[in-house]
Amino acid sequence: MRIFAHFLMILLLSSSCKKKEAEITPSVPDTMYFPSTNSWETISISSLGWNQNAVQPLKDFLNQKGTKSFMVLVNGRIVMEEYFNGHNATTTWEWNSAGKTLVASTIGIAQQENLLSINKKVSDYLGAGWTNMPLPKENLITVKNLLNMTAGNDDTKQYMIKANLNYVADAGTRWAYSNIFQKLTEVVSSKSNKSFETYFNEKMKNKIGMEGYWNFGTIFTIYQSNTKSMARFGLLALNKGKWNNEQILNEAYFIESISTSQNINPSYGYLWWLNGKSSFIIPGEQKVNQGFLVPNAPADMYTAMGAKDQRIYVIPSKKMVIVRMGEASDPTNTNFAVSGFDNELWAKINAVIK
């Protein structure tokens, strides 16, 4: 009887120790999580071993810089979800040029469905005379040139009407950021016999549970959604086009889209910005800047960047997605995408996650 009681006590003590150990060092799920339309798992900062003392300085910085919403995912689970200045989980906000990545992904889906090839000339889909260039120069422009910003058009013109699509250089020989990517939506429409938005909704939005809509214009084509919808797309990007068990976007194409797409601006893929490259060119300039796009950020990060600092940061090495929506961090900075805000923000993020 004494032996049994002693054995029982050992079992109870062992169970108690294990329970206490679990409470002290909670296990962090290492499996990827994909949220349903009605729920989203969370994970605590403490369970990740992050620096809780650096969280408030990060929030203060975000608030001071005009941020409306900020979200951090690790393995698909929400670690931080913050709203500022009257914004909330259901409020929509414009992605600005960060939405270009949605277009690039939709082009990839259309290609895997054999509706188009990015290596074919745009005039095969839109007909001859879609630009104001001499026909031989227009015929040099492929769908890929629209994806990587090397169409050779006049980038000082933002209205994407034919009269403004003038020749500056042969396609593939000059990188210049412009709104010519909008023609990609017309390519999809011409081959799918559907509006771009209808095709996008069917092939991507509805499948990953996004909520949002497109605003089409001659100056800007902009997507607008709530913060979690932006995060859902970031999660799709983290998983190289896969959502749960469905490969929505071909993985090979996605990897191609987040790789250097031409030899002029190494930090640009197919409408994605890439960190960790040797140099970069920013919109509106031809100057080559040496070094990483965002020195404080992980080298493997790829980013959807939009005016007024709309951001989706995707960091595979950390299984992390970070979303920022809001007003411009610096209203005097008129750049369409890249700004010094990213490096400042990453200094604050690093203080939390390291």
Secondary structure as UniProt FT lines:
FT   HELIX           2..24
FT   HELIX           46..48
FT   HELIX           52..54
FT   HELIX           55..64
FT   TURN            65..66
FT   STRAND          67..74
FT   TURN            75..76
FT   STRAND          77..83
FT   TURN            85..86
FT   TURN            89..90
FT   STRAND          93..94
FT   HELIX           96..99
FT   HELIX           100..112
FT   TURN            113..114
FT   TURN            118..119
FT   HELIX           123..126
FT   TURN            128..129
FT   HELIX           135..138
FT   TURN            139..140
FT   HELIX           143..147
FT   TURN            148..149
FT   TURN            155..156
FT   HELIX           162..164
FT   TURN            171..172
FT   HELIX           179..182
FT   HELIX           183..192
FT   HELIX           196..200
FT   HELIX           201..205
FT   HELIX           206..208
FT   STRAND          212..215
FT   STRAND          222..225
FT   HELIX           227..238
FT   TURN            239..241
FT   STRAND          242..243
FT   TURN            244..245
FT   STRAND          246..247
FT   HELIX           251..257
FT   TURN            266..267
FT   STRAND          273..274
FT   STRAND          279..280
FT   TURN            283..284
FT   STRAND          289..290
FT   TURN            295..296
FT   TURN            299..300
FT   STRAND          302..306
FT   HELIX           307..309
FT   STRAND          310..315
FT   HELIX           316..318
FT   STRAND          320..326
FT   TURN            331..332
FT   HELIX           341..353
//
